[in-house]
């Protein structure tokens, strides 16, 4: 059974609450800038399957960025190993601005849980922008579970230590980290059940073989509206109008709980600053487009547009927070 020691718990909560820790300078430019950039189509590697949140977001902003940059933007899905395959591939591409990586917070949070990651999520990439965030993961449970709100779920977990289970679609992912923060803040003993992906989780969750799951709102909403799952709370600090009756964790009685999933854009390390700045400008224009804002909101997202230097610091902070959690947990067997 996984346990988070008291000191580690305090560090985890402090790291997640803080937004100004650490410093990480943007990777120095080493490639020669194309003065006519972009002069040919751009490829965006999305290291997850088609139809997932990163793929969906990139296909929303891609046409707008393409219009700004004056070149086609082609999405190339390279799933595998929780995103490691596509990310490792992108890291080895030329740093000329024509190969991008678009993925989730797992870019920073998965490596501390995997000793075989063939890249450094901070040093081996040029950080362009934190593009979007969600309103938090939705804590969902089967309707058969005897809990109508977070307080009742916590009471049930405390009454039955080690008996309830939560699904994890991978160590360091947006389903794993909120669950461990939840356990730490509620001081509950809940068993982690590892899965290979979200689709496998949803099958067991809907059938009641696992008791809880932290999942993106765009996936949760259809099952909640169909009455197949019950959403108890969102892990961010703001309600989402798509699920207006679902409170935040803080509203549900767990203070200082603010863990959201985010989506960012990277280039290989050493990309020229003028090119990075031009791509960042295209991001900014895309996320301010009324149509993009509308589509984002429908998916439980909102645009951020964090500048490159700030994004580099942010990624370093997120990676360090994941290191703290990883060091506090024993290794878990794969399912």
C-alpha positions as CSV (number, residue, x, y, z in Angstrom):
1,X,0.0,0.0,0.0
2,X,1.3,3.4,-0.9
3,X,1.8,5.8,1.9
4,X,3.0,9.5,1.7
5,X,5.1,10.4,4.7
6,X,4.2,13.6,6.6
7,X,7.2,15.6,5.5
8,X,6.7,14.6,1.9
9,X,3.0,15.5,2.1
10,X,3.9,19.0,3.3
11,X,6.4,19.4,0.5
12,X,3.9,18.2,-2.1
13,X,1.2,20.6,-1.0
14,X,3.7,23.5,-0.8
15,X,5.0,22.8,-4.2
16,X,1.6,22.6,-5.8
17,X,0.4,25.7,-4.0
18,X,3.4,27.8,-5.0
19,X,3.7,29.4,-8.5
20,X,7.0,31.2,-8.1
21,X,9.4,28.5,-7.0
22,X,12.7,27.9,-8.7
23,X,14.3,29.4,-11.8
24,X,15.2,27.9,-15.1
25,X,16.6,30.0,-17.9
26,X,15.3,29.3,-21.5
27,X,17.5,27.0,-23.4
28,X,20.2,28.9,-25.3
29,X,19.7,29.2,-29.0
30,X,22.1,27.1,-31.0
31,X,20.4,26.6,-34.4
32,X,20.7,29.2,-37.1
33,X,17.4,31.1,-37.5
34,X,15.6,30.9,-40.9
35,X,15.0,34.6,-41.6
36,X,12.0,33.6,-43.7
37,X,10.5,31.4,-41.1
38,X,8.2,29.7,-41.7
39,X,8.9,28.9,-45.4
40,X,7.5,25.4,-45.4
41,X,4.8,23.3,-43.6
42,X,5.2,22.8,-39.8
43,X,4.9,19.4,-38.1
44,X,3.4,19.1,-34.6
45,X,4.1,15.8,-32.8
46,X,1.3,14.9,-30.4
47,X,2.5,11.9,-28.3
48,X,-0.9,10.6,-27.7
49,X,-3.7,9.0,-29.7
50,X,-6.1,11.0,-32.0
51,X,-9.1,12.3,-30.3
52,X,-7.4,12.9,-26.9
53,X,-7.2,16.3,-25.2
54,X,-3.8,17.4,-26.7
55,X,-4.9,16.3,-30.2
56,X,-8.2,18.1,-29.9
57,X,-6.6,21.3,-28.6
58,X,-3.9,21.4,-31.3
59,X,-6.6,20.9,-34.0
60,X,-8.5,23.8,-32.5
61,X,-5.6,26.3,-32.4
62,X,-3.7,24.8,-35.4
63,X,-5.8,26.5,-38.2
64,X,-5.6,29.9,-36.4
65,X,-1.8,29.6,-35.9
66,X,-1.5,28.5,-39.5
67,X,-3.3,31.6,-40.7
68,X,-1.0,33.8,-38.6
69,X,2.2,32.1,-39.7
70,X,1.2,31.6,-43.3
71,X,2.0,27.9,-43.5
72,X,0.2,24.6,-43.0
73,X,0.4,23.0,-39.6
74,X,0.2,19.2,-39.7
75,X,-0.6,17.2,-36.6
76,X,1.3,13.9,-36.3
77,X,0.2,11.5,-33.6
78,X,3.0,9.4,-32.1
79,X,1.4,7.6,-29.1
80,X,3.2,5.0,-27.0
81,X,4.6,4.5,-23.4
82,X,2.4,7.3,-22.0
83,X,3.8,9.9,-24.4
84,X,7.5,9.0,-24.0
85,X,7.8,7.6,-27.6
86,X,6.6,10.7,-29.4
87,X,8.4,13.1,-27.0
88,X,11.7,11.3,-27.3
89,X,11.3,11.4,-31.1
90,X,10.7,15.1,-31.1
91,X,13.7,15.8,-28.9
92,X,16.0,14.4,-31.6
93,X,14.5,16.6,-34.4
94,X,16.3,19.6,-35.9
95,X,15.8,22.8,-33.7
96,X,14.8,24.8,-36.7
97,X,11.2,25.6,-35.7
98,X,9.6,23.1,-38.1
99,X,9.1,20.3,-35.6
100,X,6.9,21.1,-32.5
101,X,5.8,19.0,-29.5
102,X,2.3,19.6,-28.1
103,X,1.4,17.6,-25.0
104,X,0.1,17.7,-21.4
105,X,1.5,18.3,-18.0
106,X,2.7,14.7,-18.1
107,X,5.7,16.0,-20.1
108,X,7.0,17.3,-16.7
109,X,5.4,14.9,-14.3
110,X,5.9,11.4,-15.8
111,X,9.8,11.3,-16.0
112,X,10.3,11.3,-12.2
113,X,8.3,8.1,-12.0
114,X,10.2,6.4,-14.9
115,X,13.9,5.6,-14.7
116,X,14.2,4.9,-18.4
117,X,13.0,8.2,-19.8
118,X,15.5,9.0,-22.7
119,X,15.3,12.8,-22.3
120,X,15.3,15.6,-19.7
121,X,11.9,17.3,-19.9
122,X,13.5,20.7,-19.1
123,X,17.0,20.7,-20.6
124,X,16.3,18.8,-23.9
125,X,13.5,21.2,-25.1
126,X,12.9,24.8,-25.9
127,X,9.9,26.0,-24.0
128,X,7.5,28.0,-26.1
129,X,4.3,28.5,-24.1
130,X,1.8,27.1,-21.7
131,X,-1.1,27.2,-24.1
132,X,-4.1,26.1,-22.1
133,X,-5.3,24.7,-18.7
134,X,-8.5,22.9,-17.7
135,X,-10.7,23.7,-14.7
136,X,-9.2,20.7,-13.0
137,X,-9.8,17.0,-13.3
138,X,-13.2,15.7,-12.4
139,X,-13.4,13.3,-9.5
140,X,-15.9,10.7,-10.7
141,X,-17.2,7.6,-9.1
142,X,-19.7,4.8,-10.1
143,X,-23.3,5.6,-9.2
144,X,-23.3,2.4,-7.3
145,X,-20.8,3.7,-4.7
146,X,-22.5,4.9,-1.5
147,X,-21.2,8.5,-1.6
148,X,-23.0,11.6,-2.9
149,X,-20.3,14.1,-2.2
150,X,-16.7,14.4,-1.2
151,X,-17.4,14.4,2.5
152,X,-19.2,11.1,2.2
153,X,-16.5,9.6,0.1
154,X,-13.8,10.6,2.6
155,X,-15.9,9.1,5.4
156,X,-16.4,5.9,3.5
157,X,-12.6,5.7,2.8
158,X,-11.8,6.3,6.5
159,X,-14.3,3.7,7.6
160,X,-12.8,1.2,5.2
161,X,-9.0,1.8,5.0
162,X,-7.3,0.2,2.1
163,X,-10.6,-1.1,0.7
164,X,-11.5,1.7,-1.8
165,X,-9.5,2.0,-5.0
166,X,-8.7,4.7,-7.4
167,X,-7.6,4.2,-11.0
168,X,-4.4,5.6,-12.4
169,X,-3.8,5.8,-16.1
170,X,-0.1,6.0,-15.5
171,X,2.3,7.2,-12.8
172,X,2.8,11.0,-12.9
173,X,-0.3,11.5,-15.1
174,X,-3.3,13.8,-14.4
175,X,-5.2,10.9,-13.0
176,X,-2.4,9.9,-10.5
177,X,-1.1,13.1,-9.0
178,X,-4.5,14.6,-8.0
179,X,-5.4,11.3,-6.3
180,X,-2.2,11.3,-4.3
181,X,-2.8,14.9,-3.3
182,X,-6.4,13.9,-2.3
183,X,-5.1,11.1,-0.2
184,X,-2.5,13.3,1.5
185,X,-5.0,16.1,2.3
186,X,-7.8,13.8,3.5
187,X,-5.4,11.4,5.2
188,X,-7.1,8.4,3.6
189,X,-5.8,5.0,2.7
190,X,-7.0,4.3,-0.9
191,X,-5.5,1.7,-3.1
192,X,-4.1,2.7,-6.5
193,X,-5.0,0.4,-9.4
194,X,-2.7,1.0,-12.4
195,X,-4.0,0.9,-15.9
196,X,-2.5,1.3,-19.3
197,X,-4.8,4.1,-20.4
198,X,-8.1,6.0,-19.9
199,X,-10.2,3.7,-22.1
200,X,-9.3,0.7,-20.0
201,X,-10.1,2.7,-16.8
202,X,-13.5,3.8,-18.0
203,X,-14.6,0.3,-18.7
204,X,-13.8,-0.8,-15.1
205,X,-15.1,2.4,-13.6
206,X,-18.5,2.1,-15.3
207,X,-18.8,-1.5,-14.2
208,X,-17.8,-0.6,-10.6
209,X,-14.6,-2.6,-10.5
210,X,-12.7,0.5,-9.4
211,X,-14.2,3.1,-7.1
212,X,-12.8,6.5,-8.2
213,X,-11.0,8.3,-11.0
214,X,-9.7,11.8,-11.7
215,X,-10.4,12.4,-15.4
216,X,-10.6,15.4,-17.8
217,X,-13.9,17.2,-17.9
218,X,-14.4,16.6,-21.6
219,X,-14.4,12.8,-20.9
220,X,-16.4,13.0,-17.6
221,X,-19.3,15.1,-18.8
222,X,-20.8,12.6,-21.2
223,X,-20.9,9.9,-18.6
224,X,-22.2,12.2,-15.9
225,X,-24.9,13.6,-18.1
226,X,-25.9,10.0,-19.1
227,X,-26.2,9.1,-15.4
228,X,-23.5,6.5,-15.6
229,X,-21.0,8.3,-13.3
230,X,-21.3,10.7,-10.4
231,X,-19.0,13.8,-10.4
232,X,-18.1,14.9,-6.9
233,X,-15.7,17.7,-7.4
234,X,-13.2,19.5,-9.7
235,X,-9.6,19.7,-8.7
236,X,-9.2,23.3,-9.8
237,X,-10.2,26.4,-7.9
238,X,-13.0,27.6,-10.3
239,X,-16.3,25.9,-11.3
240,X,-16.9,25.0,-14.9
241,X,-20.2,26.0,-16.4
242,X,-20.3,22.6,-18.3
243,X,-20.8,21.0,-14.9
244,X,-22.3,23.9,-12.9
245,X,-23.5,21.8,-10.0
246,X,-20.1,20.2,-9.4
247,X,-18.1,22.1,-6.7
248,X,-14.4,22.6,-6.5
249,X,-12.5,20.6,-4.0
250,X,-12.1,23.7,-1.9
251,X,-15.9,24.2,-1.9
252,X,-16.3,20.6,-1.0
253,X,-14.3,21.1,2.2
254,X,-10.7,20.4,1.2
255,X,-8.7,23.7,1.5
256,X,-5.9,24.7,-0.8
257,X,-6.7,22.0,-3.3
258,X,-5.8,23.4,-6.8
259,X,-4.4,20.8,-9.2
260,X,-5.1,21.3,-12.9
261,X,-4.0,19.7,-16.1
262,X,-2.2,21.9,-18.6
263,X,-1.1,21.8,-22.2
264,X,2.1,23.2,-23.6
265,X,4.1,23.7,-26.7
266,X,7.8,22.9,-27.1
267,X,10.6,22.7,-29.7
268,X,13.8,20.7,-29.6
269,X,16.5,22.3,-27.5
270,X,18.4,25.1,-29.0
271,X,15.7,26.7,-31.2
272,X,16.5,30.2,-32.3
273,X,14.9,32.9,-30.1
274,X,13.4,34.9,-33.1
275,X,11.6,31.7,-34.2
276,X,10.4,30.9,-30.7
277,X,9.1,34.4,-30.3
278,X,7.2,34.2,-33.7
279,X,5.6,30.9,-32.7
280,X,4.7,32.3,-29.3
281,X,3.1,35.3,-30.9
282,X,1.0,33.0,-33.0
283,X,-0.1,31.1,-29.9
284,X,-1.2,34.4,-28.3
285,X,-3.2,35.4,-31.3
286,X,-4.9,32.0,-31.6
287,X,-6.0,31.7,-28.0
288,X,-7.6,35.2,-28.1
289,X,-9.7,34.3,-31.1
290,X,-13.4,34.2,-30.2
291,X,-14.0,30.9,-31.9
292,X,-11.1,29.3,-30.1
293,X,-12.3,30.7,-26.7
294,X,-15.8,29.2,-27.4
295,X,-14.4,25.8,-28.4
296,X,-12.1,25.8,-25.4
297,X,-14.9,26.6,-22.9
298,X,-17.0,23.8,-24.4
299,X,-14.2,21.4,-23.5
300,X,-13.6,22.8,-20.0
301,X,-10.5,24.7,-21.0
302,X,-9.2,28.2,-21.1
303,X,-6.2,29.8,-22.9
304,X,-3.1,30.9,-20.9
305,X,-0.4,31.9,-23.3
306,X,2.5,31.9,-20.8
307,X,5.7,33.5,-22.3
308,X,8.7,31.2,-23.1
309,X,10.9,32.2,-20.1
310,X,8.1,31.9,-17.6
311,X,7.0,28.6,-19.1
312,X,10.5,27.2,-18.7
313,X,10.4,28.1,-15.0
314,X,6.9,26.7,-14.7
315,X,7.9,23.3,-16.2
316,X,10.9,23.1,-13.9
317,X,8.6,23.7,-10.9
318,X,6.1,21.0,-12.1
319,X,8.9,18.5,-12.6
320,X,10.3,19.2,-9.1
321,X,6.9,18.7,-7.6
322,X,6.6,15.4,-9.3
323,X,10.0,14.4,-8.0
324,X,8.8,15.0,-4.4
325,X,5.8,12.7,-5.0
326,X,7.8,10.0,-6.8
327,X,10.4,9.8,-4.0
328,X,7.6,9.5,-1.4
329,X,6.0,6.5,-3.0
330,X,7.1,2.8,-3.3
331,X,7.3,1.3,-6.8
332,X,4.0,-0.1,-8.0
333,X,3.7,-3.2,-10.2
334,X,2.4,-2.7,-13.7
335,X,-1.0,-4.1,-14.5
